[in-house]
Amino acid sequence: MAARARPPRPLERLRERIVTGERGWFFAAIADKVAERRVAKGLSQRELAELVGTTQSAIARLERGGRPPRIDTLLKIAEALDCELIVELNPRY
């Protein structure tokens, strides 16, 4: 009897959506914008992490599409990068 494939876990689904950059996916867009803005401001990941009060590895994880940060951390990142964090809820059609 063949082994039954298990359905992907929520975290695996989230990672897949981030990695594939699914159209309109919130965290993939955030990851790209954080990296672009950080580089444009001439900051290293370590320098941004110090401004935010987190670790360099947390910034690297965000930028490569790993586990998304908490909303309060995103707000601190936006502040450090002199940006607004705008979250939209749009109805599905």
HTML snippet that shows the backbone in 3Dmol.js (N, CA, C, O; Angstrom):
<script src="https://3Dmol.org/build/3Dmol-min.js"></script>
<div id="view" style="width:600px;height:400px;position:relative"></div>
<script>
const pdb = `
ATOM      1  N   MET A   1       0.836  -1.186   0.000  1.00  0.00           N
ATOM      2  CA  MET A   1       0.000   0.000   0.000  1.00  0.00           C
ATOM      3  C   MET A   1       0.879   1.246   0.000  1.00  0.00           C
ATOM      4  O   MET A   1       1.805   1.348   0.805  1.00  0.00           O
ATOM      5  N   ALA A   2       0.605   2.181  -0.878  1.00  0.00           N
ATOM      6  CA  ALA A   2       1.399   3.399  -1.002  1.00  0.00           C
ATOM      7  C   ALA A   2       1.129   4.326   0.174  1.00  0.00           C
ATOM      8  O   ALA A   2       0.008   4.413   0.675  1.00  0.00           O
ATOM      9  N   ALA A   3       2.174   5.012   0.599  1.00  0.00           N
ATOM     10  CA  ALA A   3       2.020   5.973   1.692  1.00  0.00           C
ATOM     11  C   ALA A   3       1.231   7.174   1.197  1.00  0.00           C
ATOM     12  O   ALA A   3       1.434   7.664   0.087  1.00  0.00           O
ATOM     13  N   ARG A   4       0.358   7.616   2.021  1.00  0.00           N
ATOM     14  CA  ARG A   4      -0.474   8.776   1.676  1.00  0.00           C
ATOM     15  C   ARG A   4       0.313  10.058   1.950  1.00  0.00           C
ATOM     16  O   ARG A   4       0.885  10.227   3.027  1.00  0.00           O
ATOM     17  N   ALA A   5       0.337  10.954   0.968  1.00  0.00           N
ATOM     18  CA  ALA A   5       1.034  12.230   1.143  1.00  0.00           C
ATOM     19  C   ALA A   5       0.257  13.090   2.125  1.00  0.00           C
ATOM     20  O   ALA A   5      -0.960  13.243   2.022  1.00  0.00           O
ATOM     21  N   ARG A   6       0.981  13.641   3.067  1.00  0.00           N
ATOM     22  CA  ARG A   6       0.311  14.494   4.057  1.00  0.00           C
ATOM     23  C   ARG A   6       0.110  15.885   3.470  1.00  0.00           C
ATOM     24  O   ARG A   6       0.942  16.358   2.696  1.00  0.00           O
ATOM     25  N   PRO A   7      -0.974  16.535   3.828  1.00  0.00           N
ATOM     26  CA  PRO A   7      -1.198  17.899   3.323  1.00  0.00           C
ATOM     27  C   PRO A   7      -0.159  18.849   3.920  1.00  0.00           C
ATOM     28  O   PRO A   7       0.317  18.618   5.032  1.00  0.00           O
ATOM     29  N   PRO A   8       0.194  19.905   3.202  1.00  0.00           N
ATOM     30  CA  PRO A   8       1.177  20.850   3.742  1.00  0.00           C
ATOM     31  C   PRO A   8       0.650  21.515   5.011  1.00  0.00           C
ATOM     32  O   PRO A   8      -0.537  21.819   5.135  1.00  0.00           O
ATOM     33  N   ARG A   9       1.556  21.724   5.931  1.00  0.00           N
ATOM     34  CA  ARG A   9       1.204  22.414   7.183  1.00  0.00           C
ATOM     35  C   ARG A   9       1.074  23.902   6.901  1.00  0.00           C
ATOM     36  O   ARG A   9       1.590  24.393   5.897  1.00  0.00           O
ATOM     37  N   PRO A  10       0.384  24.627   7.784  1.00  0.00           N
ATOM     38  CA  PRO A  10       0.194  26.073   7.549  1.00  0.00           C
ATOM     39  C   PRO A  10       1.505  26.823   7.326  1.00  0.00           C
ATOM     40  O   PRO A  10       1.582  27.674   6.441  1.00  0.00           O
ATOM     41  N   LEU A  11       2.534  26.521   8.114  1.00  0.00           N
ATOM     42  CA  LEU A  11       3.805  27.222   7.951  1.00  0.00           C
ATOM     43  C   LEU A  11       4.432  26.893   6.603  1.00  0.00           C
ATOM     44  O   LEU A  11       5.021  27.768   5.967  1.00  0.00           O
ATOM     45  N   GLU A  12       4.314  25.645   6.159  1.00  0.00           N
ATOM     46  CA  GLU A  12       4.839  25.268   4.847  1.00  0.00           C
ATOM     47  C   GLU A  12       4.091  26.010   3.736  1.00  0.00           C
ATOM     48  O   GLU A  12       4.702  26.459   2.766  1.00  0.00           O
ATOM     49  N   ARG A  13       2.776  26.136   3.880  1.00  0.00           N
ATOM     50  CA  ARG A  13       1.995  26.879   2.883  1.00  0.00           C
ATOM     51  C   ARG A  13       2.422  28.344   2.851  1.00  0.00           C
ATOM     52  O   ARG A  13       2.544  28.943   1.782  1.00  0.00           O
ATOM     53  N   LEU A  14       2.645  28.909   4.028  1.00  0.00           N
ATOM     54  CA  LEU A  14       3.076  30.299   4.123  1.00  0.00           C
ATOM     55  C   LEU A  14       4.427  30.482   3.434  1.00  0.00           C
ATOM     56  O   LEU A  14       4.605  31.412   2.648  1.00  0.00           O
ATOM     57  N   ARG A  15       5.376  29.598   3.729  1.00  0.00           N
ATOM     58  CA  ARG A  15       6.695  29.693   3.106  1.00  0.00           C
ATOM     59  C   ARG A  15       6.589  29.586   1.588  1.00  0.00           C
ATOM     60  O   ARG A  15       7.247  30.329   0.860  1.00  0.00           O
ATOM     61  N   GLU A  16       5.763  28.663   1.119  1.00  0.00           N
ATOM     62  CA  GLU A  16       5.589  28.490  -0.319  1.00  0.00           C
ATOM     63  C   GLU A  16       5.040  29.764  -0.953  1.00  0.00           C
ATOM     64  O   GLU A  16       5.499  30.171  -2.020  1.00  0.00           O
ATOM     65  N   ARG A  17       4.079  30.386  -0.318  1.00  0.00           N
ATOM     66  CA  ARG A  17       3.502  31.616  -0.858  1.00  0.00           C
ATOM     67  C   ARG A  17       4.532  32.733  -0.888  1.00  0.00           C
ATOM     68  O   ARG A  17       4.561  33.532  -1.823  1.00  0.00           O
ATOM     69  N   ILE A  18       5.380  32.790   0.141  1.00  0.00           N
ATOM     70  CA  ILE A  18       6.405  33.829   0.197  1.00  0.00           C
ATOM     71  C   ILE A  18       7.464  33.568  -0.868  1.00  0.00           C
ATOM     72  O   ILE A  18       7.852  34.481  -1.596  1.00  0.00           O
ATOM     73  N   VAL A  19       7.931  32.331  -0.961  1.00  0.00           N
ATOM     74  CA  VAL A  19       8.981  31.995  -1.914  1.00  0.00           C
ATOM     75  C   VAL A  19       8.519  32.214  -3.347  1.00  0.00           C
ATOM     76  O   VAL A  19       9.275  32.740  -4.164  1.00  0.00           O
ATOM     77  N   THR A  20       7.309  31.826  -3.661  1.00  0.00           N
ATOM     78  CA  THR A  20       6.827  31.957  -5.026  1.00  0.00           C
ATOM     79  C   THR A  20       6.405  33.375  -5.360  1.00  0.00           C
ATOM     80  O   THR A  20       6.173  33.688  -6.527  1.00  0.00           O
ATOM     81  N   GLY A  21       6.302  34.236  -4.361  1.00  0.00           N
ATOM     82  CA  GLY A  21       5.922  35.615  -4.634  1.00  0.00           C
ATOM     83  C   GLY A  21       4.530  35.713  -5.222  1.00  0.00           C
ATOM     84  O   GLY A  21       4.271  36.543  -6.092  1.00  0.00           O
ATOM     85  N   GLU A  22       3.628  34.857  -4.741  1.00  0.00           N
ATOM     86  CA  GLU A  22       2.254  34.844  -5.251  1.00  0.00           C
ATOM     87  C   GLU A  22       1.716  36.264  -5.352  1.00  0.00           C
ATOM     88  O   GLU A  22       1.871  37.067  -4.432  1.00  0.00           O
ATOM     89  N   ARG A  23       1.094  36.556  -6.461  1.00  0.00           N
ATOM     90  CA  ARG A  23       0.599  37.910  -6.744  1.00  0.00           C
ATOM     91  C   ARG A  23      -0.151  38.489  -5.552  1.00  0.00           C
ATOM     92  O   ARG A  23      -1.096  37.890  -5.039  1.00  0.00           O
ATOM     93  N   GLY A  24       0.292  39.665  -5.126  1.00  0.00           N
ATOM     94  CA  GLY A  24      -0.371  40.356  -4.039  1.00  0.00           C
ATOM     95  C   GLY A  24      -0.047  39.821  -2.656  1.00  0.00           C
ATOM     96  O   GLY A  24      -0.640  40.264  -1.672  1.00  0.00           O
ATOM     97  N   TRP A  25       0.866  38.894  -2.559  1.00  0.00           N
ATOM     98  CA  TRP A  25       1.131  38.311  -1.243  1.00  0.00           C
ATOM     99  C   TRP A  25       1.876  39.316  -0.389  1.00  0.00           C
ATOM    100  O   TRP A  25       2.946  39.796  -0.764  1.00  0.00           O
ATOM    101  N   PHE A  26       1.316  39.622   0.732  1.00  0.00           N
ATOM    102  CA  PHE A  26       1.748  40.696   1.624  1.00  0.00           C
ATOM    103  C   PHE A  26       3.214  40.594   2.038  1.00  0.00           C
ATOM    104  O   PHE A  26       3.972  41.543   1.838  1.00  0.00           O
ATOM    105  N   PHE A  27       3.627  39.473   2.604  1.00  0.00           N
ATOM    106  CA  PHE A  27       4.972  39.390   3.162  1.00  0.00           C
ATOM    107  C   PHE A  27       6.057  39.329   2.096  1.00  0.00           C
ATOM    108  O   PHE A  27       7.173  39.794   2.330  1.00  0.00           O
ATOM    109  N   ALA A  28       5.758  38.772   0.943  1.00  0.00           N
ATOM    110  CA  ALA A  28       6.741  38.771  -0.142  1.00  0.00           C
ATOM    111  C   ALA A  28       7.018  40.199  -0.582  1.00  0.00           C
ATOM    112  O   ALA A  28       8.166  40.573  -0.822  1.00  0.00           O
ATOM    113  N   ALA A  29       5.963  40.992  -0.685  1.00  0.00           N
ATOM    114  CA  ALA A  29       6.121  42.395  -1.068  1.00  0.00           C
ATOM    115  C   ALA A  29       6.887  43.159   0.007  1.00  0.00           C
ATOM    116  O   ALA A  29       7.755  43.973  -0.307  1.00  0.00           O
ATOM    117  N   ILE A  30       6.571  42.902   1.262  1.00  0.00           N
ATOM    118  CA  ILE A  30       7.268  43.566   2.374  1.00  0.00           C
ATOM    119  C   ILE A  30       8.747  43.211   2.353  1.00  0.00           C
ATOM    120  O   ILE A  30       9.598  44.089   2.493  1.00  0.00           O
ATOM    121  N   ALA A  31       9.060  41.925   2.178  1.00  0.00           N
ATOM    122  CA  ALA A  31      10.459  41.478   2.175  1.00  0.00           C
ATOM    123  C   ALA A  31      11.256  42.212   1.103  1.00  0.00           C
ATOM    124  O   ALA A  31      12.357  42.696   1.367  1.00  0.00           O
ATOM    125  N   ASP A  32      10.710  42.295  -0.091  1.00  0.00           N
ATOM    126  CA  ASP A  32      11.394  42.991  -1.182  1.00  0.00           C
ATOM    127  C   ASP A  32      11.590  44.467  -0.865  1.00  0.00           C
ATOM    128  O   ASP A  32      12.668  45.019  -1.083  1.00  0.00           O
ATOM    129  N   LYS A  33      10.556  45.095  -0.356  1.00  0.00           N
ATOM    130  CA  LYS A  33      10.635  46.531  -0.072  1.00  0.00           C
ATOM    131  C   LYS A  33      11.600  46.843   1.064  1.00  0.00           C
ATOM    132  O   LYS A  33      12.315  47.843   1.015  1.00  0.00           O
ATOM    133  N   VAL A  34      11.623  45.993   2.087  1.00  0.00           N
ATOM    134  CA  VAL A  34      12.565  46.206   3.197  1.00  0.00           C
ATOM    135  C   VAL A  34      13.995  46.147   2.661  1.00  0.00           C
ATOM    136  O   VAL A  34      14.804  47.029   2.950  1.00  0.00           O
ATOM    137  N   ALA A  35      14.304  45.116   1.885  1.00  0.00           N
ATOM    138  CA  ALA A  35      15.663  44.969   1.352  1.00  0.00           C
ATOM    139  C   ALA A  35      16.029  46.154   0.458  1.00  0.00           C
ATOM    140  O   ALA A  35      17.120  46.711   0.579  1.00  0.00           O
ATOM    141  N   GLU A  36      15.124  46.534  -0.434  1.00  0.00           N
ATOM    142  CA  GLU A  36      15.399  47.659  -1.341  1.00  0.00           C
ATOM    143  C   GLU A  36      15.630  48.952  -0.570  1.00  0.00           C
ATOM    144  O   GLU A  36      16.580  49.689  -0.837  1.00  0.00           O
ATOM    145  N   ARG A  37      14.758  49.215   0.381  1.00  0.00           N
ATOM    146  CA  ARG A  37      14.861  50.466   1.145  1.00  0.00           C
ATOM    147  C   ARG A  37      16.112  50.479   2.023  1.00  0.00           C
ATOM    148  O   ARG A  37      16.777  51.508   2.146  1.00  0.00           O
ATOM    149  N   ARG A  38      16.433  49.333   2.633  1.00  0.00           N
ATOM    150  CA  ARG A  38      17.624  49.235   3.477  1.00  0.00           C
ATOM    151  C   ARG A  38      18.872  49.551   2.651  1.00  0.00           C
ATOM    152  O   ARG A  38      19.720  50.335   3.077  1.00  0.00           O
ATOM    153  N   VAL A  39      18.979  48.944   1.480  1.00  0.00           N
ATOM    154  CA  VAL A  39      20.132  49.174   0.607  1.00  0.00           C
ATOM    155  C   VAL A  39      20.166  50.637   0.144  1.00  0.00           C
ATOM    156  O   VAL A  39      21.231  51.255   0.120  1.00  0.00           O
ATOM    157  N   ALA A  40      19.015  51.183  -0.218  1.00  0.00           N
ATOM    158  CA  ALA A  40      18.952  52.579  -0.672  1.00  0.00           C
ATOM    159  C   ALA A  40      19.410  53.546   0.418  1.00  0.00           C
ATOM    160  O   ALA A  40      19.982  54.593   0.119  1.00  0.00           O
ATOM    161  N   LYS A  41      19.161  53.199   1.671  1.00  0.00           N
ATOM    162  CA  LYS A  41      19.589  54.061   2.778  1.00  0.00           C
ATOM    163  C   LYS A  41      21.022  53.769   3.214  1.00  0.00           C
ATOM    164  O   LYS A  41      21.539  54.410   4.128  1.00  0.00           O
ATOM    165  N   GLY A  42      21.664  52.799   2.557  1.00  0.00           N
ATOM    166  CA  GLY A  42      23.056  52.488   2.872  1.00  0.00           C
ATOM    167  C   GLY A  42      23.254  51.766   4.187  1.00  0.00           C
ATOM    168  O   GLY A  42      24.310  51.878   4.810  1.00  0.00           O
ATOM    169  N   LEU A  43      22.235  51.017   4.616  1.00  0.00           N
ATOM    170  CA  LEU A  43      22.318  50.290   5.888  1.00  0.00           C
ATOM    171  C   LEU A  43      22.628  48.818   5.650  1.00  0.00           C
ATOM    172  O   LEU A  43      22.143  48.214   4.693  1.00  0.00           O
ATOM    173  N   SER A  44      23.438  48.255   6.529  1.00  0.00           N
ATOM    174  CA  SER A  44      23.634  46.808   6.512  1.00  0.00           C
ATOM    175  C   SER A  44      22.466  46.166   7.268  1.00  0.00           C
ATOM    176  O   SER A  44      21.708  46.850   7.955  1.00  0.00           O
ATOM    177  N   GLN A  45      22.339  44.879   7.133  1.00  0.00           N
ATOM    178  CA  GLN A  45      21.299  44.181   7.903  1.00  0.00           C
ATOM    179  C   GLN A  45      21.542  44.368   9.397  1.00  0.00           C
ATOM    180  O   GLN A  45      20.599  44.546  10.167  1.00  0.00           O
ATOM    181  N   ARG A  46      22.802  44.328   9.801  1.00  0.00           N
ATOM    182  CA  ARG A  46      23.132  44.492  11.223  1.00  0.00           C
ATOM    183  C   ARG A  46      22.750  45.893  11.720  1.00  0.00           C
ATOM    184  O   ARG A  46      22.217  46.039  12.820  1.00  0.00           O
ATOM    185  N   GLU A  47      23.023  46.916  10.910  1.00  0.00           N
ATOM    186  CA  GLU A  47      22.683  48.285  11.310  1.00  0.00           C
ATOM    187  C   GLU A  47      21.174  48.463  11.433  1.00  0.00           C
ATOM    188  O   GLU A  47      20.699  49.092  12.378  1.00  0.00           O
ATOM    189  N   LEU A  48      20.414  47.908  10.478  1.00  0.00           N
ATOM    190  CA  LEU A  48      18.956  47.993  10.563  1.00  0.00           C
ATOM    191  C   LEU A  48      18.461  47.259  11.803  1.00  0.00           C
ATOM    192  O   LEU A  48      17.577  47.741  12.512  1.00  0.00           O
ATOM    193  N   ALA A  49      19.033  46.101  12.053  1.00  0.00           N
ATOM    194  CA  ALA A  49      18.637  45.316  13.228  1.00  0.00           C
ATOM    195  C   ALA A  49      18.856  46.110  14.516  1.00  0.00           C
ATOM    196  O   ALA A  49      18.007  46.088  15.407  1.00  0.00           O
ATOM    197  N   GLU A  50      19.978  46.803  14.620  1.00  0.00           N
ATOM    198  CA  GLU A  50      20.264  47.612  15.807  1.00  0.00           C
ATOM    199  C   GLU A  50      19.251  48.738  15.970  1.00  0.00           C
ATOM    200  O   GLU A  50      18.805  49.024  17.081  1.00  0.00           O
ATOM    201  N   LEU A  51      18.887  49.376  14.856  1.00  0.00           N
ATOM    202  CA  LEU A  51      17.883  50.446  14.914  1.00  0.00           C
ATOM    203  C   LEU A  51      16.517  49.917  15.361  1.00  0.00           C
ATOM    204  O   LEU A  51      15.766  50.607  16.050  1.00  0.00           O
ATOM    205  N   VAL A  52      16.218  48.704  14.963  1.00  0.00           N
ATOM    206  CA  VAL A  52      14.907  48.109  15.233  1.00  0.00           C
ATOM    207  C   VAL A  52      14.859  47.428  16.598  1.00  0.00           C
ATOM    208  O   VAL A  52      13.789  47.279  17.188  1.00  0.00           O
ATOM    209  N   GLY A  53      16.027  47.015  17.094  1.00  0.00           N
ATOM    210  CA  GLY A  53      16.061  46.279  18.359  1.00  0.00           C
ATOM    211  C   GLY A  53      15.844  44.787  18.154  1.00  0.00           C
ATOM    212  O   GLY A  53      15.219  44.115  18.975  1.00  0.00           O
ATOM    213  N   THR A  54      16.373  44.283  17.044  1.00  0.00           N
ATOM    214  CA  THR A  54      16.272  42.857  16.753  1.00  0.00           C
ATOM    215  C   THR A  54      17.648  42.366  16.332  1.00  0.00           C
ATOM    216  O   THR A  54      18.643  43.067  16.521  1.00  0.00           O
ATOM    217  N   THR A  55      17.712  41.182  15.771  1.00  0.00           N
ATOM    218  CA  THR A  55      18.993  40.614  15.362  1.00  0.00           C
ATOM    219  C   THR A  55      19.177  40.702  13.853  1.00  0.00           C
ATOM    220  O   THR A  55      18.210  40.824  13.100  1.00  0.00           O
ATOM    221  N   GLN A  56      20.438  40.639  13.425  1.00  0.00           N
ATOM    222  CA  GLN A  56      20.747  40.628  12.001  1.00  0.00           C
ATOM    223  C   GLN A  56      20.108  39.418  11.343  1.00  0.00           C
ATOM    224  O   GLN A  56      19.628  39.506  10.212  1.00  0.00           O
ATOM    225  N   SER A  57      20.098  38.286  12.041  1.00  0.00           N
ATOM    226  CA  SER A  57      19.512  37.076  11.452  1.00  0.00           C
ATOM    227  C   SER A  57      18.009  37.226  11.243  1.00  0.00           C
ATOM    228  O   SER A  57      17.464  36.651  10.301  1.00  0.00           O
ATOM    229  N   ALA A  58      17.331  37.982  12.097  1.00  0.00           N
ATOM    230  CA  ALA A  58      15.892  38.220  11.915  1.00  0.00           C
ATOM    231  C   ALA A  58      15.640  39.063  10.659  1.00  0.00           C
ATOM    232  O   ALA A  58      14.685  38.815   9.922  1.00  0.00           O
ATOM    233  N   ILE A  59      16.499  40.057  10.420  1.00  0.00           N
ATOM    234  CA  ILE A  59      16.362  40.882   9.215  1.00  0.00           C
ATOM    235  C   ILE A  59      16.657  40.035   7.974  1.00  0.00           C
ATOM    236  O   ILE A  59      15.943  40.126   6.975  1.00  0.00           O
ATOM    237  N   ALA A  60      17.693  39.225   8.038  1.00  0.00           N
ATOM    238  CA  ALA A  60      18.036  38.353   6.906  1.00  0.00           C
ATOM    239  C   ALA A  60      16.894  37.379   6.615  1.00  0.00           C
ATOM    240  O   ALA A  60      16.553  37.138   5.457  1.00  0.00           O
ATOM    241  N   ARG A  61      16.313  36.825   7.668  1.00  0.00           N
ATOM    242  CA  ARG A  61      15.195  35.885   7.511  1.00  0.00           C
ATOM    243  C   ARG A  61      14.013  36.567   6.832  1.00  0.00           C
ATOM    244  O   ARG A  61      13.387  35.990   5.943  1.00  0.00           O
ATOM    245  N   LEU A  62      13.710  37.783   7.247  1.00  0.00           N
ATOM    246  CA  LEU A  62      12.622  38.540   6.623  1.00  0.00           C
ATOM    247  C   LEU A  62      12.917  38.777   5.141  1.00  0.00           C
ATOM    248  O   LEU A  62      12.058  38.556   4.289  1.00  0.00           O
ATOM    249  N   GLU A  63      14.128  39.225   4.844  1.00  0.00           N
ATOM    250  CA  GLU A  63      14.475  39.579   3.468  1.00  0.00           C
ATOM    251  C   GLU A  63      14.506  38.381   2.522  1.00  0.00           C
ATOM    252  O   GLU A  63      14.282  38.538   1.321  1.00  0.00           O
ATOM    253  N   ARG A  64      14.776  37.204   3.039  1.00  0.00           N
ATOM    254  CA  ARG A  64      14.800  36.026   2.161  1.00  0.00           C
ATOM    255  C   ARG A  64      13.469  35.279   2.163  1.00  0.00           C
ATOM    256  O   ARG A  64      13.349  34.215   1.555  1.00  0.00           O
ATOM    257  N   GLY A  65      12.477  35.832   2.841  1.00  0.00           N
ATOM    258  CA  GLY A  65      11.149  35.242   2.813  1.00  0.00           C
ATOM    259  C   GLY A  65      10.910  34.176   3.858  1.00  0.00           C
ATOM    260  O   GLY A  65      10.042  33.320   3.690  1.00  0.00           O
ATOM    261  N   GLY A  66      11.665  34.221   4.922  1.00  0.00           N
ATOM    262  CA  GLY A  66      11.446  33.278   6.012  1.00  0.00           C
ATOM    263  C   GLY A  66      10.241  33.682   6.833  1.00  0.00           C
ATOM    264  O   GLY A  66       9.325  34.335   6.333  1.00  0.00           O
ATOM    265  N   ARG A  67      10.246  33.300   8.069  1.00  0.00           N
ATOM    266  CA  ARG A  67       9.115  33.593   8.953  1.00  0.00           C
ATOM    267  C   ARG A  67       8.851  35.093   9.009  1.00  0.00           C
ATOM    268  O   ARG A  67       9.762  35.876   9.279  1.00  0.00           O
ATOM    269  N   PRO A  68       7.613  35.493   8.756  1.00  0.00           N
ATOM    270  CA  PRO A  68       7.300  36.931   8.806  1.00  0.00           C
ATOM    271  C   PRO A  68       7.394  37.468  10.236  1.00  0.00           C
ATOM    272  O   PRO A  68       7.074  36.759  11.190  1.00  0.00           O
ATOM    273  N   PRO A  69       7.831  38.711  10.380  1.00  0.00           N
ATOM    274  CA  PRO A  69       7.925  39.312  11.715  1.00  0.00           C
ATOM    275  C   PRO A  69       6.553  39.709  12.254  1.00  0.00           C
ATOM    276  O   PRO A  69       5.573  39.783  11.513  1.00  0.00           O
ATOM    277  N   ARG A  70       6.509  39.960  13.542  1.00  0.00           N
ATOM    278  CA  ARG A  70       5.281  40.449  14.168  1.00  0.00           C
ATOM    279  C   ARG A  70       5.009  41.872  13.669  1.00  0.00           C
ATOM    280  O   ARG A  70       5.909  42.564  13.194  1.00  0.00           O
ATOM    281  N   ILE A  71       3.770  42.279  13.786  1.00  0.00           N
ATOM    282  CA  ILE A  71       3.378  43.601  13.295  1.00  0.00           C
ATOM    283  C   ILE A  71       4.133  44.720  14.016  1.00  0.00           C
ATOM    284  O   ILE A  71       4.469  45.727  13.394  1.00  0.00           O
ATOM    285  N   ASP A  72       4.405  44.563  15.315  1.00  0.00           N
ATOM    286  CA  ASP A  72       5.134  45.610  16.032  1.00  0.00           C
ATOM    287  C   ASP A  72       6.571  45.721  15.512  1.00  0.00           C
ATOM    288  O   ASP A  72       7.134  46.815  15.474  1.00  0.00           O
ATOM    289  N   THR A  73       7.158  44.601  15.115  1.00  0.00           N
ATOM    290  CA  THR A  73       8.496  44.640  14.527  1.00  0.00           C
ATOM    291  C   THR A  73       8.450  45.295  13.155  1.00  0.00           C
ATOM    292  O   THR A  73       9.339  46.075  12.812  1.00  0.00           O
ATOM    293  N   LEU A  74       7.423  44.988  12.369  1.00  0.00           N
ATOM    294  CA  LEU A  74       7.273  45.641  11.069  1.00  0.00           C
ATOM    295  C   LEU A  74       7.135  47.148  11.225  1.00  0.00           C
ATOM    296  O   LEU A  74       7.687  47.908  10.429  1.00  0.00           O
ATOM    297  N   LEU A  75       6.411  47.582  12.233  1.00  0.00           N
ATOM    298  CA  LEU A  75       6.266  49.022  12.484  1.00  0.00           C
ATOM    299  C   LEU A  75       7.613  49.657  12.816  1.00  0.00           C
ATOM    300  O   LEU A  75       7.905  50.762  12.358  1.00  0.00           O
ATOM    301  N   LYS A  76       8.433  48.972  13.608  1.00  0.00           N
ATOM    302  CA  LYS A  76       9.765  49.485  13.954  1.00  0.00           C
ATOM    303  C   LYS A  76      10.664  49.531  12.717  1.00  0.00           C
ATOM    304  O   LYS A  76      11.434  50.474  12.540  1.00  0.00           O
ATOM    305  N   ILE A  77      10.562  48.505  11.861  1.00  0.00           N
ATOM    306  CA  ILE A  77      11.348  48.488  10.628  1.00  0.00           C
ATOM    307  C   ILE A  77      10.940  49.658   9.739  1.00  0.00           C
ATOM    308  O   ILE A  77      11.795  50.355   9.193  1.00  0.00           O
ATOM    309  N   ALA A  78       9.645  49.871   9.596  1.00  0.00           N
ATOM    310  CA  ALA A  78       9.157  50.991   8.786  1.00  0.00           C
ATOM    311  C   ALA A  78       9.686  52.311   9.328  1.00  0.00           C
ATOM    312  O   ALA A  78      10.126  53.165   8.557  1.00  0.00           O
ATOM    313  N   GLU A  79       9.649  52.485  10.624  1.00  0.00           N
ATOM    314  CA  GLU A  79      10.145  53.715  11.250  1.00  0.00           C
ATOM    315  C   GLU A  79      11.639  53.893  10.977  1.00  0.00           C
ATOM    316  O   GLU A  79      12.080  54.984  10.614  1.00  0.00           O
ATOM    317  N   ALA A  80      12.407  52.832  11.150  1.00  0.00           N
ATOM    318  CA  ALA A  80      13.857  52.903  10.932  1.00  0.00           C
ATOM    319  C   ALA A  80      14.194  53.217   9.478  1.00  0.00           C
ATOM    320  O   ALA A  80      15.210  53.851   9.195  1.00  0.00           O
ATOM    321  N   LEU A  81      13.340  52.772   8.560  1.00  0.00           N
ATOM    322  CA  LEU A  81      13.569  53.013   7.128  1.00  0.00           C
ATOM    323  C   LEU A  81      12.859  54.261   6.631  1.00  0.00           C
ATOM    324  O   LEU A  81      12.824  54.523   5.429  1.00  0.00           O
ATOM    325  N   ASP A  82      12.289  55.035   7.559  1.00  0.00           N
ATOM    326  CA  ASP A  82      11.572  56.268   7.233  1.00  0.00           C
ATOM    327  C   ASP A  82      10.460  56.001   6.219  1.00  0.00           C
ATOM    328  O   ASP A  82      10.357  56.663   5.186  1.00  0.00           O
ATOM    329  N   CYS A  83       9.634  55.008   6.550  1.00  0.00           N
ATOM    330  CA  CYS A  83       8.523  54.596   5.679  1.00  0.00           C
ATOM    331  C   CYS A  83       7.240  54.474   6.500  1.00  0.00           C
ATOM    332  O   CYS A  83       7.266  54.405   7.729  1.00  0.00           O
ATOM    333  N   GLU A  84       6.130  54.450   5.786  1.00  0.00           N
ATOM    334  CA  GLU A  84       4.839  54.144   6.389  1.00  0.00           C
ATOM    335  C   GLU A  84       4.538  52.676   6.144  1.00  0.00           C
ATOM    336  O   GLU A  84       4.826  52.147   5.070  1.00  0.00           O
ATOM    337  N   LEU A  85       3.960  52.022   7.137  1.00  0.00           N
ATOM    338  CA  LEU A  85       3.498  50.652   6.944  1.00  0.00           C
ATOM    339  C   LEU A  85       1.999  50.729   6.702  1.00  0.00           C
ATOM    340  O   LEU A  85       1.237  51.164   7.565  1.00  0.00           O
ATOM    341  N   ILE A  86       1.593  50.303   5.524  1.00  0.00           N
ATOM    342  CA  ILE A  86       0.183  50.363   5.156  1.00  0.00           C
ATOM    343  C   ILE A  86      -0.308  48.944   4.923  1.00  0.00           C
ATOM    344  O   ILE A  86       0.241  48.205   4.106  1.00  0.00           O
ATOM    345  N   VAL A  87      -1.341  48.582   5.649  1.00  0.00           N
ATOM    346  CA  VAL A  87      -1.936  47.253   5.517  1.00  0.00           C
ATOM    347  C   VAL A  87      -3.344  47.434   4.959  1.00  0.00           C
ATOM    348  O   VAL A  87      -4.128  48.236   5.467  1.00  0.00           O
ATOM    349  N   GLU A  88      -3.648  46.692   3.927  1.00  0.00           N
ATOM    350  CA  GLU A  88      -4.964  46.799   3.315  1.00  0.00           C
ATOM    351  C   GLU A  88      -5.699  45.465   3.413  1.00  0.00           C
ATOM    352  O   GLU A  88      -5.095  44.398   3.305  1.00  0.00           O
ATOM    353  N   LEU A  89      -6.984  45.544   3.615  1.00  0.00           N
ATOM    354  CA  LEU A  89      -7.841  44.368   3.535  1.00  0.00           C
ATOM    355  C   LEU A  89      -8.752  44.589   2.350  1.00  0.00           C
ATOM    356  O   LEU A  89      -9.538  45.536   2.330  1.00  0.00           O
ATOM    357  N   ASN A  90      -8.650  43.721   1.368  1.00  0.00           N
ATOM    358  CA  ASN A  90      -9.460  43.849   0.163  1.00  0.00           C
ATOM    359  C   ASN A  90     -10.369  42.636   0.050  1.00  0.00           C
ATOM    360  O   ASN A  90      -9.927  41.513   0.294  1.00  0.00           O
ATOM    361  N   PRO A  91     -11.616  42.837  -0.310  1.00  0.00           N
ATOM    362  CA  PRO A  91     -12.518  41.697  -0.466  1.00  0.00           C
ATOM    363  C   PRO A  91     -12.062  40.798  -1.606  1.00  0.00           C
ATOM    364  O   PRO A  91     -11.513  41.265  -2.603  1.00  0.00           O
ATOM    365  N   ARG A  92     -12.300  39.501  -1.440  1.00  0.00           N
ATOM    366  CA  ARG A  92     -12.014  38.547  -2.517  1.00  0.00           C
ATOM    367  C   ARG A  92     -13.180  38.526  -3.473  1.00  0.00           C
ATOM    368  O   ARG A  92     -14.340  38.606  -3.069  1.00  0.00           O
ATOM    369  N   TYR A  93     -12.867  38.418  -4.718  1.00  0.00           N
ATOM    370  CA  TYR A  93     -13.935  38.378  -5.738  1.00  0.00           C
ATOM    371  C   TYR A  93     -13.931  37.054  -6.431  1.00  0.00           C
ATOM    372  O   TYR A  93     -14.750  36.821  -7.320  1.00  0.00           O
TER     373      TYR A  93
END
`;
const viewer = $3Dmol.createViewer("view");
viewer.addModel(pdb, "pdb");
viewer.setStyle({}, {cartoon: {color: "spectrum"}});
viewer.zoomTo();
viewer.render();
</script>
